[in-house]
Amino acid sequence: MRRLFDIWLEAAPQRFHSADHEETWLHLAGWFLRPGCGMNGDSERAAALAEILAAPPRYASGAVKIQRWICARRIAAGLNAAQSEAIWNAAAAEWREGCAPSAEIALLAGALESIGSETRISIHRRLTEAIDAQPKNPAFWKALGRLLSRVLFHAGTEQILPPEFVEEAWGVLEEIDPGESLRPEAAAAWLRAARLTGLRPVDVSKSTRNQIDSLLRRWDINEVRRRVLHEVVPLATSDQTGLLGEAPPPGLTLQSEADFH
């Protein structure tokens, strides 16, 4: 996969032949480099791709824009803070104040764990407002769950938003029911936001965890899934895939930097 990426990167100038070329180049670049880390040389590869992603695309078609943000999301684990900020600044320009974000920009916001805490706090508040207005959008729930997660996929514990921001979102959304078909997605967001880690500065209050547990019981979320609200449970493979957003390349085993103690 990485050898394919290296060849693909050499061909980057050819993406400008047409909108279809640029869309396809972005699609495969992210696919070859996902999740942006795990192999020798990935930091250099991610840096090269981040420079491309931070710059405006040649073609402004909707498909190119979508693939740009999907590509960035796929390699987010390999981006440092400065690269993440540059990409987010470009994406944020498409999220107008007072409007809901596109699904891909919302998902990108959740994936870029290295951007500054103040920016992440602002994003979580805007996403909370978006969910309050549009509770049936699964991308918003996924993004909020990652932004408020007690265990990050690639960033350190210093990037975890303090528990009061989970409680702030809960105060706004606790009465929101996205409907039966989307309850599992919303439940996954609350479980990520309130799971118990055993780390006092990270863990949400017992009162809030109990309130979330009560909601999820009413939604018929099974006890096995809800156990993480009351016990320190190591991340399962499915949890890691959920944090990443898709299955990793075959043969690559993922490990979160945020270990339980």
C-alpha positions in Angstrom: 0.0 0.0 0.0 2.7 2.5 0.9 4.7 1.7 -2.3 1.6 2.4 -4.2 1.2 5.7 -2.4 4.8 6.7 -3.2 4.2 6.1 -6.9 0.9 7.9 -6.6 2.5 10.9 -5.0 5.0 11.2 -7.9 2.0 11.3 -10.2 0.4 14.2 -8.2 0.9 16.8 -10.9 -1.2 14.7 -13.3 -4.2 15.2 -11.2 -4.8 18.5 -12.8 -5.8 17.1 -16.2 -9.5 17.2 -15.3 -11.9 17.2 -12.3 -12.2 13.5 -12.6 -8.4 13.1 -12.4 -8.3 15.3 -9.3 -11.2 13.5 -7.6 -9.7 10.0 -8.3 -6.2 11.1 -7.3 -7.4 12.4 -3.9 -9.6 9.2 -3.4 -6.7 6.8 -3.9 -4.1 8.9 -2.1 -6.1 8.7 1.1 -6.9 5.1 0.6 -3.2 4.2 0.1 -2.0 6.1 3.1 -4.8 5.4 5.6 -4.7 5.9 8.6 -1.6 8.1 8.1 0.7 6.2 10.4 1.9 2.7 11.2 4.8 2.4 8.7 8.3 3.8 8.4 8.3 7.0 6.5 4.6 7.7 7.1 5.3 11.1 8.7 7.0 12.3 5.6 4.2 10.9 3.4 1.6 12.5 5.5 3.4 15.9 5.4 3.6 15.8 1.6 -0.1 15.0 1.3 -1.1 17.6 4.0 0.6 20.3 1.9 -1.6 19.3 -1.1 -4.8 19.1 1.0 -4.2 22.5 2.6 -4.1 24.2 -0.8 -7.2 24.9 -2.8 -8.0 22.2 -5.4 -7.7 23.1 -9.1 -11.3 22.1 -9.7 -14.2 23.3 -7.5 -16.6 20.4 -8.3 -18.6 19.0 -5.4 -17.0 15.6 -5.9 -13.5 17.0 -5.7 -14.4 18.9 -2.5 -15.8 15.7 -0.9 -12.8 13.6 -1.8 -10.5 16.3 -0.4 -12.0 16.1 3.0 -12.4 12.3 3.0 -8.7 12.0 2.1 -7.8 14.4 5.0 -9.9 12.4 7.4 -8.3 9.1 6.4 -4.8 10.3 7.1 -5.6 12.4 10.2 -3.7 10.1 12.5 -0.5 11.0 10.7 -0.9 14.8 10.9 0.8 17.0 13.4 -0.9 20.0 15.0 0.3 22.5 12.5 -0.7 20.3 9.5 -4.1 19.6 11.1 -4.7 23.3 11.8 -3.9 24.2 8.2 -6.3 21.6 6.8 -9.0 22.5 9.3 -8.7 26.3 8.5 -9.3 25.4 4.8 -12.3 23.2 5.7 -13.8 25.6 8.2 -14.0 28.3 5.5 -16.8 26.1 3.9 -18.8 26.0 7.2 -20.6 29.3 7.3 -21.6 30.7 10.7 -25.2 29.8 11.6 -25.3 26.9 9.2 -24.9 23.2 9.6 -21.7 21.7 8.2 -21.6 19.2 5.4 -21.3 15.6 6.5 -17.6 15.3 5.4 -16.6 18.5 7.1 -18.3 17.3 10.3 -16.5 14.0 10.1 -13.2 15.7 9.4 -13.7 17.8 12.5 -14.0 14.7 14.6 -10.9 13.0 13.1 -8.5 15.9 13.5 -7.6 15.3 17.1 -4.5 17.4 17.1 -6.1 20.8 16.5 -6.1 23.2 19.4 -8.5 22.7 22.3 -10.2 26.1 21.8 -11.0 25.2 18.2 -12.3 21.8 19.3 -14.5 23.4 21.9 -15.9 25.8 19.4 -16.6 22.9 16.9 -18.3 20.8 19.6 -20.6 23.7 20.4 -21.5 24.3 16.8 -22.1 20.6 16.2 -24.3 20.4 19.3 -26.4 23.2 17.8 -26.5 21.3 14.5 -27.7 18.1 16.2 -30.3 20.0 18.1 -31.6 21.3 14.8 -31.0 18.2 12.7 -31.0 15.2 15.0 -31.4 12.7 12.2 -27.9 13.3 10.6 -25.6 10.4 11.5 -22.5 12.2 10.5 -23.1 14.8 13.2 -23.5 12.2 15.9 -20.3 10.4 14.7 -18.3 13.7 14.8 -19.6 14.7 18.2 -18.7 11.3 19.6 -15.2 11.7 18.4 -14.8 15.3 19.6 -16.0 14.4 23.1 -14.4 10.9 23.3 -12.7 10.0 26.5 -10.2 7.9 24.6 -8.6 9.4 21.5 -7.3 7.4 18.6 -4.0 9.1 18.0 -3.6 12.2 20.1 -2.5 12.2 23.7 -4.7 12.6 26.8 -3.9 16.4 26.9 -6.2 16.7 23.8 -9.2 15.2 25.5 -11.8 17.9 26.1 -12.5 18.3 29.9 -15.6 16.5 31.2 -17.6 19.7 31.6 -17.9 19.9 27.8 -19.5 16.5 27.7 -21.9 17.6 30.4 -22.6 20.8 28.4 -23.5 18.9 25.3 -25.6 16.5 27.4 -27.5 19.4 28.9 -28.5 20.5 25.4 -29.2 17.1 23.8 -30.4 14.9 26.6 -34.0 15.1 25.4 -33.1 14.5 21.8 -34.2 11.2 20.3 -32.9 10.8 16.7 -35.4 8.0 16.0 -35.1 4.2 16.2 -32.9 3.8 13.2 -30.3 6.3 14.4 -30.3 5.4 18.1 -27.3 3.1 17.8 -25.2 5.9 16.2 -26.3 8.4 18.9 -25.7 5.8 21.6 -22.2 5.2 20.3 -21.5 8.9 20.6 -22.7 9.1 24.2 -20.7 5.9 25.0 -17.5 7.4 23.6 -18.2 10.7 25.4 -18.8 9.2 28.8 -17.0 5.9 29.0 -15.1 5.4 32.2 -11.3 5.5 32.0 -10.2 5.6 35.6 -8.4 9.0 35.0 -10.0 11.6 37.3 -9.4 14.6 35.0 -10.9 12.8 32.0 -13.9 11.0 33.5 -17.4 12.4 33.4 -19.3 12.6 36.7 -21.1 9.5 37.9 -24.4 11.4 37.9 -24.1 12.2 34.2 -22.9 8.7 33.3 -26.0 7.3 35.1 -28.3 9.7 33.2 -26.8 8.6 29.9 -27.1 5.0 31.0 -30.8 5.5 31.7 -31.3 7.0 28.3 -29.6 4.2 26.6 -31.6 1.6 28.5 -34.7 3.3 27.3 -33.3 3.0 23.7 -32.7 -0.8 24.3 -29.0 -0.5 24.1 -27.7 -3.8 25.6 -25.9 -4.0 28.9 -22.7 -5.2 27.3 -22.3 -2.0 25.4 -23.4 0.1 28.4 -20.8 -1.5 30.7 -18.1 1.0 29.6 -20.1 3.7 31.5 -19.4 1.9 34.8 -16.3 -0.2 34.4 -12.8 0.5 32.9 -13.0 -1.7 29.8 -10.1 -1.9 27.2 -10.9 -0.8 23.7 -12.2 -3.6 21.5 -11.3 -3.9 17.9 -14.7 -2.6 16.9 -14.1 0.5 19.1 -10.8 1.2 17.3 -12.5 0.9 14.0 -15.2 3.2 15.1 -12.6 5.8 16.2 -10.8 5.5 12.8 -14.1 5.6 10.9 -13.4 2.6 8.7 -11.4 -0.7 8.9 -7.6 -0.2 8.7 -5.6 -1.8 5.9 -5.3 -5.6 6.4 -2.2 -6.5 8.5 -2.1 -3.2 10.4 -2.9 -3.5 14.1 -4.0 -0.2 15.8 -3.3 0.8 19.3 -4.6 4.0 20.9 -2.0 6.2 22.6 -4.5 6.9 25.4 -3.9 3.8 27.6 -6.1 3.0 30.5 -4.5 3.0 34.0 
